[in-house]
Amino acid sequence: MPALKPTDFTARIVWLGANPDRATGLPSRLLDRMELRFAGCDGETHAGLTRPSCSRVKSQHPKGTEIRNVRQLTILSAEDLAAIAAKMGVEALDPALVGASLVIEGIPDFTHVPPSARLQGPDGVTLVVDMENRPCHLPAKPIDDEGPRQGKAFKTAAVGRRGVTAWVEREGVLAVGDALRLHIPDQPAWPHLATARGA
């Protein structure tokens, strides 16, 4: 029995980018197409089958521990990006300044799609959603240096709108304008979630 359910929700890729060297800064460079391998996008700073653990998984692993890389890509929605900009009080926010890999449009409340959902492209390329990407302070500097200023406001404005992190399940190519179909896990929400979170 299939464990993943294809949905009628589709998104269109409106922007692609890659960061070749995180050490030199957060901003991504614009791409027309993105070739994806199991390790991610070749030449991208987040590519690789493994990565050193970071503060987001500090409850599971000491910082710097080698772990599976499920943060190969950062996907945001155009709708969430526009909402962040509005909350910051700026007209628009360039996705390059927040280190985005893909910007898509058409899936409502995209940041909260279920973990393990899939986005599948025309050639079968498939991205697996790891989890919600929590906002941090790092975009503040490029927003102030290269963008509309108000960088300090980004972290608060992006809560619940920062998109998701994802990894490559099936290799292929993505291009601006491509449609991605959303597939979701065919299982109910765990009824003990609120208790486990301590809510």
The 8 nearest C-alpha neighbors of each residue, nearest first, counted from 0:
[[1, 2, 3, 185, 4, 186, 184, 5],
 [2, 0, 3, 4, 185, 184, 5, 186],
 [3, 1, 185, 184, 0, 4, 186, 183],
 [2, 4, 184, 185, 183, 1, 182, 5],
 [3, 5, 183, 182, 185, 184, 6, 2],
 [6, 4, 182, 181, 183, 3, 7, 180],
 [7, 5, 8, 182, 181, 4, 180, 183],
 [6, 8, 9, 5, 180, 181, 182, 4],
 [9, 7, 6, 181, 180, 106, 10, 105],
 [10, 8, 180, 179, 181, 105, 7, 106],
 [9, 11, 105, 179, 104, 178, 106, 103],
 [10, 12, 178, 103, 104, 177, 176, 13],
 [11, 13, 103, 176, 175, 177, 14, 102],
 [12, 14, 175, 103, 102, 176, 11, 104],
 [15, 13, 102, 101, 12, 175, 16, 103],
 [16, 14, 101, 30, 100, 29, 31, 102],
 [15, 17, 29, 100, 30, 28, 27, 101],
 [18, 16, 27, 28, 100, 43, 19, 29],
 [17, 19, 27, 43, 20, 44, 28, 26],
 [20, 18, 43, 44, 42, 17, 21, 27],
 [21, 19, 44, 22, 18, 23, 24, 43],
 [20, 22, 24, 23, 25, 44, 18, 19],
 [23, 21, 20, 24, 25, 44, 19, 18],
 [22, 24, 21, 20, 25, 19, 26, 18],
 [25, 23, 21, 22, 26, 20, 141, 18],
 [24, 26, 98, 21, 27, 96, 97, 138],
 [27, 25, 96, 95, 98, 24, 97, 18],
 [28, 26, 18, 95, 17, 98, 16, 29],
 [27, 29, 16, 17, 18, 95, 30, 26],
 [28, 30, 16, 15, 27, 17, 31, 95],
 [31, 29, 16, 15, 32, 28, 33, 17],
 [32, 30, 175, 174, 15, 29, 33, 14],
 [33, 31, 174, 173, 30, 175, 34, 172],
 [34, 32, 173, 172, 35, 174, 40, 30],
 [35, 33, 172, 40, 171, 173, 32, 36],
 [34, 36, 40, 39, 171, 170, 172, 33],
 [37, 35, 170, 39, 38, 40, 34, 167],
 [36, 38, 167, 39, 170, 168, 35, 169],
 [37, 39, 47, 48, 36, 46, 40, 167],
 [40, 38, 46, 36, 35, 37, 71, 167],
 [39, 41, 35, 43, 46, 34, 36, 42],
 [42, 40, 43, 39, 46, 35, 36, 34],
 [41, 43, 19, 40, 44, 46, 18, 17],
 [44, 42, 19, 46, 18, 45, 41, 40],
 [43, 45, 19, 20, 46, 18, 21, 42],
 [46, 44, 71, 43, 47, 70, 72, 39],
 [47, 45, 39, 43, 71, 38, 44, 40],
 [48, 46, 38, 49, 39, 68, 45, 50],
 [47, 49, 38, 68, 67, 50, 46, 37],
 [48, 50, 68, 67, 47, 66, 65, 51],
 [49, 51, 68, 65, 66, 67, 52, 47],
 [52, 50, 63, 65, 64, 66, 53, 49],
 [53, 51, 63, 64, 62, 65, 66, 50],
 [52, 54, 62, 55, 56, 63, 51, 57],
 [53, 55, 57, 56, 62, 52, 58, 61],
 [56, 54, 53, 57, 52, 58, 133, 59],
 [55, 57, 58, 54, 59, 53, 60, 52],
 [56, 58, 54, 60, 59, 55, 61, 62],
 [59, 57, 56, 60, 61, 55, 54, 62],
 [58, 60, 57, 56, 61, 55, 52, 62],
 [61, 59, 57, 58, 56, 62, 64, 52],
 [60, 62, 57, 64, 63, 59, 52, 58],
 [63, 61, 52, 53, 64, 60, 57, 54],
 [62, 64, 51, 52, 61, 65, 53, 60],
 [65, 63, 52, 51, 62, 61, 66, 60],
 [64, 66, 51, 50, 52, 63, 49, 67],
 [65, 67, 49, 50, 51, 52, 64, 68],
 [68, 66, 49, 48, 69, 50, 65, 51],
 [69, 67, 49, 50, 48, 70, 66, 71],
 [68, 70, 166, 71, 165, 67, 129, 164],
 [71, 69, 164, 68, 165, 72, 166, 45],
 [70, 72, 45, 166, 46, 39, 69, 165],
 [73, 71, 165, 70, 164, 100, 166, 74],
 [72, 74, 164, 100, 99, 163, 165, 101],
 [75, 73, 101, 163, 162, 102, 100, 164],
 [76, 74, 162, 102, 101, 161, 103, 77],
 [75, 77, 103, 102, 79, 78, 104, 80],
 [76, 78, 80, 104, 79, 103, 102, 81],
 [77, 79, 81, 76, 80, 82, 104, 107],
 [80, 78, 82, 160, 76, 81, 77, 83],
 [81, 79, 77, 83, 82, 78, 76, 84],
 [80, 82, 84, 78, 79, 83, 77, 85],
 [83, 81, 79, 85, 80, 84, 86, 78],
 [84, 82, 80, 86, 156, 81, 157, 85],
 [85, 83, 87, 81, 89, 91, 82, 86],
 [86, 84, 88, 82, 87, 83, 89, 81],
 [85, 87, 83, 88, 84, 156, 82, 89],
 [88, 86, 84, 85, 89, 152, 156, 83],
 [87, 89, 85, 86, 84, 90, 149, 83],
 [90, 88, 84, 87, 91, 85, 147, 92],
 [89, 91, 84, 85, 88, 92, 147, 81],
 [92, 90, 84, 89, 81, 93, 85, 147],
 [91, 93, 84, 94, 80, 90, 81, 146],
 [92, 94, 95, 96, 91, 146, 97, 142],
 [95, 93, 96, 97, 99, 92, 98, 102],
 [94, 96, 27, 26, 98, 93, 97, 99],
 [95, 97, 26, 94, 98, 141, 93, 142],
 [98, 96, 138, 94, 95, 99, 26, 25],
 [99, 97, 26, 27, 95, 25, 96, 94],
 [98, 100, 73, 94, 97, 101, 95, 74],
 [101, 99, 16, 73, 15, 72, 17, 74],
 [102, 100, 15, 74, 14, 99, 75, 103],
 [101, 103, 75, 14, 76, 13, 74, 77],
 [104, 102, 12, 76, 11, 13, 10, 77],
 [105, 103, 10, 77, 76, 11, 106, 78],
 [104, 106, 10, 107, 9, 11, 103, 8],
 [105, 107, 109, 10, 104, 8, 9, 108],
 [106, 108, 109, 105, 78, 104, 110, 76],
 [109, 107, 110, 111, 106, 112, 79, 160],
 [108, 110, 107, 111, 112, 106, 76, 162],
 [111, 109, 162, 160, 108, 163, 112, 131],
 [112, 110, 109, 108, 113, 131, 159, 162],
 [111, 113, 109, 110, 114, 116, 108, 183],
 [114, 112, 116, 111, 115, 183, 184, 130],
 [113, 115, 130, 129, 128, 116, 112, 131],
 [116, 114, 128, 127, 129, 113, 117, 184],
 [117, 115, 183, 128, 114, 182, 113, 127],
 [116, 118, 127, 182, 126, 181, 128, 119],
 [117, 119, 181, 126, 180, 179, 125, 182],
 [120, 118, 125, 179, 180, 124, 123, 117],
 [119, 121, 179, 124, 123, 122, 178, 125],
 [120, 122, 123, 178, 119, 177, 124, 179],
 [123, 121, 124, 120, 171, 172, 119, 173],
 [124, 122, 120, 121, 119, 125, 171, 169],
 [125, 123, 171, 169, 120, 170, 122, 119],
 [124, 126, 119, 169, 168, 118, 123, 167],
 [125, 127, 167, 118, 117, 166, 168, 165],
 [128, 126, 117, 165, 166, 115, 116, 129],
 [127, 129, 165, 115, 116, 114, 130, 164],
 [128, 130, 165, 114, 164, 115, 69, 127],
 [131, 129, 114, 163, 128, 164, 132, 165],
 [130, 132, 163, 110, 162, 133, 164, 111],
 [131, 133, 163, 162, 161, 164, 130, 134],
 [132, 134, 131, 161, 135, 158, 159, 162],
 [135, 133, 154, 157, 161, 158, 132, 136],
 [134, 136, 154, 137, 133, 138, 153, 139],
 [135, 137, 139, 138, 154, 134, 153, 151],
 [136, 138, 139, 135, 140, 25, 97, 141],
 [139, 137, 97, 140, 141, 136, 142, 96],
 [150, 138, 140, 142, 151, 137, 136, 141],
 [139, 141, 143, 142, 138, 144, 150, 137],
 [142, 140, 144, 143, 145, 96, 138, 139],
 [143, 141, 146, 150, 139, 140, 148, 145],
 [142, 144, 148, 140, 150, 141, 146, 145],
 [145, 143, 141, 142, 140, 146, 148, 147],
 [146, 144, 141, 142, 143, 147, 96, 148],
 [147, 145, 142, 148, 143, 144, 141, 93],
 [146, 148, 142, 143, 149, 89, 145, 92],
 [149, 147, 143, 150, 142, 146, 144, 145],
 [150, 148, 151, 152, 143, 147, 87, 142],
 [139, 151, 149, 142, 143, 152, 148, 153],
 [150, 152, 139, 149, 153, 154, 136, 140],
 [151, 153, 150, 149, 87, 154, 155, 156],
 [154, 152, 156, 150, 151, 155, 157, 139],
 [153, 155, 134, 157, 135, 156, 136, 152],
 [154, 156, 157, 153, 158, 152, 134, 151],
 [155, 157, 153, 83, 86, 154, 158, 87],
 [158, 156, 160, 154, 161, 83, 155, 153],
 [159, 157, 160, 155, 156, 134, 161, 154],
 [158, 160, 161, 157, 110, 133, 111, 162],
 [159, 161, 157, 79, 158, 110, 162, 83],
 [162, 160, 157, 132, 134, 159, 133, 75],
 [163, 161, 75, 110, 74, 132, 160, 131],
 [164, 162, 131, 132, 74, 130, 110, 73],
 [163, 165, 73, 70, 129, 72, 132, 130],
 [166, 164, 128, 129, 72, 127, 70, 69],
 [165, 167, 69, 71, 127, 126, 70, 72],
 [168, 166, 126, 37, 169, 39, 125, 127],
 [167, 169, 125, 126, 127, 166, 37, 170],
 [170, 168, 125, 124, 167, 171, 37, 123],
 [169, 171, 36, 124, 35, 37, 167, 168],
 [172, 170, 124, 35, 34, 122, 169, 123],
 [171, 173, 34, 33, 35, 124, 174, 32],
 [172, 174, 33, 32, 34, 177, 171, 120],
 [175, 173, 32, 177, 31, 176, 33, 172],
 [174, 176, 12, 13, 177, 31, 14, 32],
 [175, 177, 12, 11, 13, 174, 178, 14],
 [178, 176, 12, 174, 175, 11, 179, 173],
 [177, 179, 11, 10, 120, 12, 9, 176],
 [178, 180, 120, 119, 10, 9, 118, 11],
 [181, 179, 9, 119, 118, 8, 10, 182],
 [180, 182, 118, 8, 117, 6, 9, 5],
 [183, 181, 5, 117, 4, 6, 116, 3],
 [182, 184, 116, 4, 3, 185, 117, 181],
 [185, 183, 3, 186, 2, 116, 4, 115],
 [184, 186, 3, 2, 4, 183, 187, 1],
 [187, 185, 184, 188, 2, 3, 189, 183],
 [186, 188, 189, 185, 190, 184, 113, 183],
 [187, 189, 190, 186, 192, 191, 113, 185],
 [188, 190, 191, 192, 187, 186, 193, 195],
 [191, 189, 192, 188, 193, 187, 194, 195],
 [192, 190, 194, 189, 193, 195, 196, 188],
 [191, 193, 195, 194, 190, 189, 196, 188],
 [194, 192, 196, 198, 195, 191, 197, 190],
 [195, 193, 197, 191, 196, 192, 198, 190],
 [194, 196, 192, 197, 193, 191, 198, 190],
 [197, 195, 193, 194, 198, 192, 191, 190],
 [196, 198, 194, 195, 193, 192, 191, 190],
 [197, 193, 196, 194, 195, 192, 191, 190]]
